[in-house]
Amino acid sequence: PTVRDAVVRACIDAEAYRWQTFLTVTRLTDGDAVGSESSMTKVFWSELDVRIHETALRILGPIAEVDDNPWIKGYQFALSGPIYAGTNEIQRNVIAERVLGLPRR
């Protein structure tokens, strides 16, 4: 995809994440528990974070590789997102079993 497409996708995904956050806060405020659905938020956010940083690095070009560039440091940290708080593979299993009700493999 072009850089413009990547920026548009990032904007759309960030807005979707924003609304998901509003939903979660509303549910918590209403006294509801947020259970296994939180796995969907974790997977979505960690992958969005990596894509946003990759897009920023594409826009910045070679200047992005300067050691003190905050975007390269952010990208390096974003790469850990799909791993910490439970790997995305594990989170997808939680989503499949507990949210979608699919059988275990």
N, C-alpha and C positions, 0 to 999 in steps of 0.2 A: 504493500500500500504506500501511497505517497505520504509525505510528511503531513500535508493538510488533512488527509484522511485519518492519520494517527492522532492529530490534535483534536479533530472533531469527535473521534471515538472516545478519547480521554475525557473530553468535556461531558459527553453524554453519560459515560460510566461514572464520572464523579458526581453528576447530578443524581443518578440512580442510587449511588451509595449514600448521598445526602438524605434522600427520601427514606431509604432503608433505616438510616440512623434515627430519623424522626419517628418512624414506626416503632422501633425498639424502645426509644425513650417514652413514647406514649404508652406502650404496653407496660413498661416498668412503673410509670406514674400511676397507672390504673391498678397496680398491684398484681399484674400477671407475671408469670415466670417466663423468662426467655430460655428455652432449652436447646434442643439440638439444632434449631434453626440458626443459632449463632455460628454453627460450622459453615453455613453458606456465606455469612458475612465475612468470616475469616478468610475463606478461600477467595472470595471476590476481591476483598481489599488487598490481600497480599499479591495477587496477580495484577491488579490495577496499579499498585505502587511500582512494580517492576516496569510495566508498560509506560507509565508516565515518565519515569526516569530514562528509559530507553529513548523515548521520543525527544525529551529535552536534550539528551546527548547527541541525537541526530541533528537537531537544530543548531546546537553549539558547534558541531564539527570538531576539528582538531583542538580547539581551545578547551574543550571539555576534559582533555587528558592532563591538564595542568594539575599538579598535586593538590593545590589548595582550593580547587574548584569545588564549591559545595554540592554541585549536581553529581559529580563523580563519587563523592563520599556518600551522598544519599543513595546513589545507585548501588554501591557496594553494600550498604545496610539493607536496602530493599531486597537484595538477593537472598537475605536470610529470612525474609518474611514467609515464604512458602515452607520453611522448615520449623521456625520457632512456633510455640503454642500448638504443637501437633502438626506433623507434616500434612500438606494438602491431600496426599493420598489417603491418610488416615481420616481426615475430615470428610473426604468424599465417601468413604465407607460409612461414616456416621450418618451422613445425609441420605445415602441409599437405604440404609437399614431403618433408621429412626424417623426420618422425615418422610421418605417416599414409601416406606414399608416393604422394601424389596427383600428377598431372602438373602441370607448369608451365603457366601460362596464356600 
